[in-house]
Amino acid sequence: MNVKKVCVVTGTRAEYGLLYWTIKRLHEDPDMELQLLVTGMHLSPEFGLTYKSIEADGFRIDKKVEILLSSDTVVGISKSVGLGMISFSEAFNELKPDMVLLLGDRFEILAAAASAMVSRIPIAHCHGGETTEGVIDEAIRHSVTKMSHLHFTSTETYRRRVIQLGEQPETVYNVGALGIENINRLKLMNRKEFEASISFPLGEKNLLVTFHPVTLESASAAEQFGELLSVLEELEDVKVIFTKANADTDGRIVNQMIDEFVRRNQDSCVAFPSLGQLRYLSALQHVDAVVGNSSSGIIEVPSFKKATINIGDRQKGRIKAESVIDCLSDYAGIKSALNTAFSPEFVEKLRHIENPYGTKNASEEIITVLKQGVSDEVLKKRFHDL
């Protein structure tokens, strides 16, 4: 059997965390050759130089592709996409992978997919078919689906949606959410270990806050995040852990606001560019609720039977557990949602929550499918009519 070279592209801490077990299996499988292409926020000092965490996990990075400009404006991000296409095409030409594995819907993934498609390299895509109506990620995700040859979705509903986009049913696999495997496999920290790892004592009540700019909403990131901070400022006897925003449009504005808020509230708040998977998932065990608009609040948090306060439209359209409290991005909406999350009735309800994203270990099925490769028929990308 010929060894298959699979190039995994990762640009953010969150995406790498989701791909970790698939990367590990590729690394350990004698029939597969892992190629790691690291880009985007991983290479930025501002966002924590998280490529070092990848190396600390024992993986060799085959190629570092710098595409992140020192601008989070729409022009800056558009230029990053263009630079990405140039740089990824050169990297793929050098590495000559048999397949490229991508996850999600960020702009660097769009550039990688387009470059691989032009280079006639088969693409496997994770977490397609999902909807996030408040951000450009929606269009990017579906675009990557149409460029890809194999699809690994997180629910059966999303599998059907990928088929609805014209993909052949036999190429679309419902493997569950990749983040669930981290929860199943990682030995998480107890409260004392977690507090030591972040050098910050937890309180009687604790919140984990992750807020990303919403590119398709009329209110600016500063306005929306300012409303959240106004609510947090009024809370008594509540500790807050912030993880900072991605390099999206206006992401730096949110991060500056976090830094200023933490400076004024050092006894009750702490912030990190990245917690990493172990600390992040350990935090979910010990906080009372996750607040913001991250997909993790929708996909992973329900497995811990904790409340998610989902602000605004960034995750609008996703399948959600009953532990998710949707609210408007204004003071009144956020305040009401927090009151609900802390209420005894809701805390009792959380005990019976089931995560709609399943309990499976996705990497096992992904590797099995990748080993089979892509047939000439699949490479032709014929449109499947319903």
N, C-alpha and C positions, 0 to 999 in steps of 0.2 A: 504493500500500500504506500503510495506516495505521500510524503509529509505535506500537509496543507499549511500554507503561510496565511495567517489571519491577522490583519492589521486593525487594532482597536484604536479608535481616535477618542481622546478625552480632553475637554477644555475647562471643566469646572470640578470643584471638590465634590459637589453633590452627585454629579454624573459618574465620577470615578467610584464613589462609594457604592452606587447601584451596580456598577459593572464588576466590582471587586471579585466576586466568587467565579464569575465567568472568566475573567482574566486569569485567576489562579488555576482554574481547570485547564485552560489553554496552555498555561506555562508548564503544567505538570504532565500533560498528555504527550506520550511519545509519538503519536501520529499527527500532532499539530505543532506548528511553530508560531509562537506568539511574537507579534511585532507591536510595539507600543509607540504611538505617535501622540505626543503631548503638546498642547497648544493653549491659547487663550489665557484665562485667569491663572492657570497653574504656573505660568512663567512671570507673573507680575508681583513685584515686592508689595505693592499696595494691597493685593488680595492674599498675601501670606505665603507666596512662593510654594504653593502646595505640591509642586512636582517632587519636592523633597520627601513628602509623605509616601509618594509612590515608590521612590527608591528605598525608603526605610522599610517598606513592605517586602523588599527583596526582588523587585522587578527591574529589569534593565530597560531604560528608555532608549528606543532605537532612533528616534528623531524628535527634536524640539523645534516646533514651528512657531515663530514669533509673528503674531498677526494683530495683537491688541495695541491700538494706538492710545496715546494719552488723552483721549477724548471720549466722552460717552454721549455725544450729540448724535443726531440722526446721520449727519454727514460723516462723522468719525466712525460710526458703526458700519455704514455703507462702504467706507474705504477699507475697513477691516475685512469685510466679506470679499472685496476685490483682491486684497493682498492675500487672503486665505486661499482663494482659487489658484493664484500664481504659485504660492508656496506649497500647497498640498499636491498640485500636479507634479512639481519637481520631486517632492518626497515620495510619491507613489511610483514615479519613474525610477527612482533609486532603489526603493525597497522591493518593488515588483511583487506585491502580495497577490495571493489567489482570491482573497475576499477581504472586504472592509466591513467592520462591525461598528455600527453607530447607535447612539441612544438619544432619543428626544428631539428637541425642537429649537435649539439655540442657533444664532446666526453663524457660528463657526461650523456647526454640523451641516448647515445648508451648503456652505462653501466646500466642505469635505465631500459631501454627496455629489455635488455638481462636478467636482474634479474627478472623482472615481468613475462617475457615469461616462464622462467624456473619454476617460482612459480605458473604458470597457472592462472595468473591474466589477465583479458582482458585489452587491451591497446587501448586508443583513441589517435590519432596522428594528430596534426595541422601542416599545411604548408608542406605537402608531395607533391611529384610530381614535385618539382622545380629543376632547374639545376644551379649549380655554378661550372663551369669547372676548376676554378683555385685553388680549395681547397679540402681537404679530406672530407669536409662536404658533398659533393656530394654523396660519397659512404655511409657515415653514414646515410644520410637522407633516401636513398632508402633501406638501411638495416633495419632501424626502421619501414619503411612502411611494409616490409615483416613480421615483428614481430607483427604488429598491427592488430586490428580487426575492428576498426572504423576510418574513415579518413575524415578530414575537410580541404579541399583545398581552395586556394585563388583565383583561376580562373577556368573556364571550361576547358581550355587547360591542366592545371595541374590535374584536375579530370580525364580527359581521360588518362593521363600518368600513374596515379596510377592504373587505370584499366588495362592499357597495361602491368603493372608489375605483373598482375595476380590476382588482388583483385576483389572481387565480386562487380559489379556495384551498387547494393543496399546498400552497406556499405560505399560508397564514396559520400560525400556531398560537393558541392561548396558553401561555406558560405562567400566568399570574404576574404580579408586580415584582420586579427584581429586588426591591428594597425589603421585601418580606424575608428573603433568605438571610440578610444581615441579622434580623431579629432572631431568626431560628438558630443561627450558627455562632454568633458572637457571645462571649461570656462578658456580660455587662457589669459595670462597676456598681458596688453598693454606694449608699449615700455618702459615707465617710470618704471612700476612695474618690468619688466624683468631686466632692468639695475640695479635696486636696489637689485634684488634677486641674481645677480652674482657679485655685487660690481664692476662693470666695465661699463664705458660709451661706447655706440655704436658710430660709425662714420657715415660718409656719405655713405660709402660702407662697407659691412660686410660679412664675410665668416664663415661658421661652418665647421670644419674639423674633420673627423673621419676616421682613416686609420688603418686597421688591416693587420697583416702579411699574405702573400699569400703562402700557404704551397706547392703548386705544380708548382710554377714558378721558373725559373733558377736564376734570380736576387734575392739577399737577401733582407730581409725587410729593412735593413739599407741602402742599395743602392737605393731602390725604394723611401723610405721616404725621403732620402737625396735629391733626385731630386725635390720632392715636396717642401721641405723647401727652396731649392735654388730659386724656383719661388716666394714663399711667401716673401722671404727676399727682393726681388726687388720691391715689390708692394709699392706704395705710397698712403697715405690717405685711407688705408684699414685696418679695425680692424678684428682680427682673434680670434675665439673661438675654442679651441681644446677640444674634448672629447677623453679620452685615450683608448688605445687598450685593447682587451680582453686578457685573459690568454691563448692565443694560442702560438705555437712555435714562439719564438723571440718577443713576445709581450712586454716583459720588455725592449728590445732594443729600440723599437719605443717610449715607454713612457719616457725613459731616454733622447732620442733626443728631445722630446717635452719639457721636463723640461729645458733642456739647451737652446733651442730656445726661450722659454718664458723668461728665465732669461736675455737673451741678448736684448729682445724686449718687456720690461714690459709695455711700453706706448701703444703698439698696439696689444698685445696678452694676452690671459688668458687661463688657462687649468683646466680641472676638471676630476677626475676619473669617475664621473657620474653626469649628470645634473638632472636625474630623468625625468619621463614622462612629467610632467607639464612644467618644465623649458625647456626641449628639444623641445617639440612641440611649445611652445611659441617662442623659438629661431627661428624656421622655419618661423614664421610670419615676423620676423624683419631682417633676413639676406637676402643677394642678391643671394647667391648660397650655396649649400652644396658640399663640396669637399672631396673626398676620395674613399672608396670602400665598404661602409656599405650597407646592404640590405635596410636600411631605406631610403637611397637616391633613391632607385628604387621604393619602395612600398608606403611610406608615403609622401615624399616631393612633388610629382606631385599634390597632393590634395591642396597644398598651391600655386600652379602655380609659383613655383620657380625652378631655374636651378639646375641640379645635374651634377657635373663633376665626372664621374665614371672612376677611374684610374685602368688600368690593367685588369686582367682576373678574379678577385675574383667573380664578378657577371656575368661573361660570360654565356650566355644561358638563363638568366631570361627574361621574357616579360618586355618591357620597354616602358614608355611614351615618346613622342617626346621632352619632357623637359630634357631628359637625354642625356648628351654629353659624349660619350665614347672616351677615349684617351689612348695612350700608357703611360707607367710608366716612361717616360723620360722627361727631361727638356722641350724639344721642344713641345712634345705632350701636356703636362700640360699647358704650357704657351699659346699655341694656343687655347686650350679649354677655358681657363679663358677669353681670349680676345673675344671669341664667346659669352660666357655667359654675358659679360658686354655690348655687342653691342646692339644698339637701335633696330635692326631688330629682334634679338633673344628675347629681353625683350617684344617686341610687340607680338611675336609668343606665348609667355608664357600665355598671356591672354586667349587663346583659347584651352589650354591643357585639356585633359580628362584623368583621372587616370584609367588605365586598370584593377586595383585591386578593382574597384567598390566603392560603397557608403553604403554598408549594415552594420548593427550591428550584427556581427557574433555570439556573445554570446547567443542571443535569440535562434537561430537554434541549436547551440551546446548543450545547456541545454535540449531542447526538445528531441534531439536524445539520449543524455545520460540517460534521464529518462526512455526511452524505454528499455534500457539495451541491452544485447548481447544474442542472441539465441544460442542454442546448435549447430545449423547448422553453424552459423558464427564462433563459437569457433573452429570448425573443420578445418578452413582455407583451404578450397578447392581452388585449382588454377583455375582461370577463363581464359580459352583460347579464344582468339579473333577469 
